[in-house]
Amino acid sequence: MSLNLDDKKAVVAEVSAQVANAQTIIVAEYAGIAVGNLTTLRAKARESGVYLRVLKNTLARRAVADTSFAGLSDQMIGPLIYSISADPVAAAKVLADFAKTNDKLVLKAGSYAGKVLDKAGVQALASIPGREELLARLVGVMQAPVSGFAVVLGALAKKREEEAAA
């Protein structure tokens, strides 16, 4: 069923709002994916804070026009699913992880920081650890000197206790 003009304007406005806050847009071909698998993909995207939607390419082109993602318009051909996220790697990671288990989803292109990425670029972006993992690593690095110092102080206190007891 086709959309009337008001519905199309509403879709473009909704997608434009998502694009305004986005750092990354990834597009993939989804032809042949079972509905159950697509539902699983959407659930994973929701958990990761990724806006995932099947759109008409003409509406998507209008939504990204006059943005840093406008270069992606040339890649918007065929049946595509659009993954949009404010986290630089979340959109790529969700689609790339799903594509590993489902060969019907084919990564096509993406855009990050105003640059259009090919399939290899999207996969490289997906291999970067996510924000939460990077923050956890940073906290671990920051705690290492403090915990090492605490271990040394504990060993020194234990040694003094042993010397005092002897």
Secondary structure as the mmCIF struct_conf table of DSSP 4:
data_model
#
loop_
_struct_conf.conf_type_id
_struct_conf.id
_struct_conf.beg_label_comp_id
_struct_conf.beg_label_asym_id
_struct_conf.beg_label_seq_id
_struct_conf.end_label_comp_id
_struct_conf.end_label_asym_id
_struct_conf.end_label_seq_id
HELX_RH_AL_P HELX_RH_AL_P1 LEU A 5 ALA A 20
TURN_TY1_P TURN_TY1_P1 ASN A 21 ASN A 21
BEND BEND1 GLN A 23 GLN A 23
STRN STRN1 THR A 24 GLU A 29
TURN_TY1_P TURN_TY1_P2 ALA A 31 GLY A 32
HELX_RH_AL_P HELX_RH_AL_P2 VAL A 35 GLU A 47
TURN_TY1_P TURN_TY1_P3 SER A 48 GLY A 49
STRN STRN2 TYR A 51 VAL A 54
HELX_RH_AL_P HELX_RH_AL_P3 ASN A 57 VAL A 64
TURN_TY1_P TURN_TY1_P4 ALA A 65 ASP A 66
BEND BEND2 THR A 67 THR A 67
TURN_TY1_P TURN_TY1_P5 SER A 68 PHE A 69
HELX_RH_3T_P HELX_RH_3T_P1 ALA A 70 GLN A 75
BEND BEND3 GLY A 78 PRO A 79
STRN STRN3 LEU A 80 SER A 85
BEND BEND4 ALA A 86 ASP A 87
TURN_TY1_P TURN_TY1_P6 PRO A 88 VAL A 89
HELX_RH_AL_P HELX_RH_AL_P4 ALA A 90 THR A 101
TURN_TY1_P TURN_TY1_P7 ASP A 103 LYS A 104
STRN STRN4 VAL A 106 TYR A 112
TURN_TY1_P TURN_TY1_P8 ALA A 113 GLY A 114
STRN STRN5 LYS A 115 LEU A 117
HELX_RH_AL_P HELX_RH_AL_P5 LYS A 119 ALA A 126
TURN_TY1_P TURN_TY1_P9 SER A 127 SER A 127
BEND BEND5 ILE A 128 ILE A 128
HELX_LH_PP_P HELX_LH_PP_P1 PRO A 129 GLY A 130
HELX_RH_AL_P HELX_RH_AL_P6 ARG A 131 ALA A 165
#
